[in-house]
């Protein structure tokens, strides 16, 4: 089961269920989320290792649903849900 699909433009799109799972994880806790902690949370839900969390986070950021902030480790920026992300998630719930 793939969570990312390529459009005719070559850009990836994500399935709505993985989008919802990531946004729910981010909204459930104020912890410092990064690709690794999100991947662990997805694994606990039976979805880990099947998608590139960093790539999905970039797409969510481009959609205005999360923010990506630099961290001490450049390979692990932190993610946070935006108000737009919360509204989008509520509209699906």
Sine and cosine of phi, psi and omega as CSV:
sin_phi,cos_phi,sin_psi,cos_psi,sin_omega,cos_omega
0.00,0.00,0.89,-0.45,-0.02,-1.00
-1.00,-0.05,0.60,-0.80,0.01,-1.00
-0.98,-0.20,-0.27,0.96,0.05,-1.00
-0.87,-0.49,0.66,-0.75,0.05,-1.00
-0.79,-0.61,0.51,-0.86,0.03,-1.00
-1.00,-0.01,0.72,-0.69,0.13,-0.99
-0.99,0.14,0.13,-0.99,0.03,-1.00
-0.89,0.46,-0.35,0.94,0.03,-1.00
-0.98,0.17,-0.14,0.99,-0.05,-1.00
1.00,0.00,-0.13,0.99,0.03,-1.00
-0.99,0.15,0.53,-0.85,-0.01,-1.00
-0.99,0.11,0.55,-0.83,0.18,-0.98
-0.85,-0.53,0.38,-0.93,-0.04,-1.00
-0.90,-0.43,0.42,-0.91,0.06,-1.00
-0.96,0.27,0.48,-0.88,-0.05,-1.00
-0.91,0.41,-0.53,0.85,-0.04,-1.00
-0.92,0.40,-0.60,0.80,0.03,-1.00
-0.96,0.28,-0.57,0.82,0.07,-1.00
-0.87,0.50,-0.73,0.68,0.01,-1.00
-0.89,0.45,-0.69,0.72,-0.01,-1.00
-0.87,0.49,-0.68,0.73,0.00,-1.00
-0.92,0.38,-0.72,0.69,-0.01,-1.00
-0.90,0.43,-0.60,0.80,0.06,-1.00
-0.90,0.44,-0.67,0.74,0.03,-1.00
-0.88,0.48,-0.72,0.69,-0.02,-1.00
-0.91,0.42,-0.59,0.81,-0.05,-1.00
-0.98,0.18,-0.33,0.94,-0.06,-1.00
-0.98,0.21,-0.33,0.94,-0.10,-0.99
-0.49,-0.87,0.55,-0.83,0.03,-1.00
-1.00,0.02,0.19,0.98,-0.05,-1.00
-0.88,0.47,0.25,-0.97,0.05,-1.00
-0.98,0.18,1.00,-0.05,-0.02,-1.00
-0.98,0.20,0.66,-0.75,0.17,-0.99
-0.67,-0.74,-0.04,-1.00,-0.07,-1.00
-0.87,0.49,-0.57,0.82,-0.05,-1.00
-0.94,0.33,-0.74,0.68,-0.01,-1.00
-0.91,0.40,-0.57,0.82,0.08,-1.00
-0.92,0.39,-0.65,0.76,0.03,-1.00
-0.89,0.46,-0.64,0.77,0.05,-1.00
-0.90,0.44,-0.67,0.74,0.03,-1.00
-0.90,0.44,-0.65,0.76,0.04,-1.00
-0.91,0.40,-0.61,0.79,0.05,-1.00
-0.87,0.49,-0.65,0.76,0.02,-1.00
-0.90,0.44,-0.39,0.92,0.04,-1.00
-1.00,-0.08,0.07,1.00,-0.02,-1.00
0.99,0.15,0.32,0.95,-0.04,-1.00
-0.87,-0.48,0.02,1.00,-0.09,-1.00
-0.96,0.29,0.43,-0.90,0.06,-1.00
0.96,0.28,0.02,1.00,-0.04,-1.00
-0.97,-0.26,-0.01,1.00,-0.04,-1.00
-0.48,-0.88,0.32,-0.95,0.04,-1.00
-1.00,-0.07,0.99,-0.16,-0.10,-1.00
-0.87,0.49,-0.64,0.76,-0.01,-1.00
-0.89,0.47,-0.66,0.76,0.02,-1.00
-0.92,0.40,-0.68,0.74,0.03,-1.00
-0.90,0.43,-0.65,0.76,0.02,-1.00
-0.87,0.50,-0.64,0.77,0.04,-1.00
-0.88,0.48,-0.69,0.72,0.03,-1.00
-0.90,0.45,-0.67,0.74,0.03,-1.00
-0.90,0.44,-0.61,0.80,0.05,-1.00
-0.91,0.41,-0.68,0.73,0.04,-1.00
-0.88,0.47,-0.46,0.89,0.03,-1.00
-1.00,0.05,-0.04,1.00,0.02,-1.00
0.98,0.22,0.30,0.95,-0.05,-1.00
-1.00,-0.05,-0.39,0.92,0.08,-1.00
-0.65,-0.76,0.28,-0.96,0.16,-0.99
-0.94,-0.35,0.49,-0.87,0.09,-1.00
-0.86,-0.50,0.86,-0.52,-0.04,-1.00
-0.89,-0.45,0.61,-0.79,0.04,-1.00
-0.88,0.47,0.42,-0.91,-0.02,-1.00
-0.73,-0.68,0.11,-0.99,0.08,-1.00
-0.82,0.57,-0.64,0.77,0.03,-1.00
-0.99,-0.13,0.94,-0.35,-0.06,-1.00
-0.86,0.51,-0.38,0.92,0.00,-1.00
-0.99,0.17,-0.13,0.99,-0.04,-1.00
-0.73,-0.68,0.91,0.41,0.08,-1.00
-0.90,0.45,0.36,-0.93,0.00,-1.00
-0.99,-0.12,0.50,-0.87,-0.04,-1.00
-0.89,-0.45,0.60,-0.80,0.08,-1.00
-0.59,-0.80,0.58,-0.81,0.03,-1.00
-0.97,0.24,0.60,-0.80,0.05,-1.00
-1.00,-0.07,0.15,-0.99,0.09,-1.00
-0.88,0.47,-0.61,0.79,0.08,-1.00
-0.87,0.48,-0.64,0.77,0.03,-1.00
-0.90,0.44,-0.66,0.75,0.04,-1.00
-0.90,0.44,-0.69,0.72,0.02,-1.00
-0.89,0.45,-0.69,0.73,0.01,-1.00
-0.87,0.49,-0.70,0.71,-0.01,-1.00
-0.89,0.45,-0.69,0.72,0.02,-1.00
-0.88,0.47,-0.57,0.82,-0.01,-1.00
-0.94,0.35,-0.30,0.95,0.01,-1.00
-0.99,-0.13,-0.22,0.98,-0.13,-0.99
-1.00,0.04,0.00,0.00,0.00,0.00
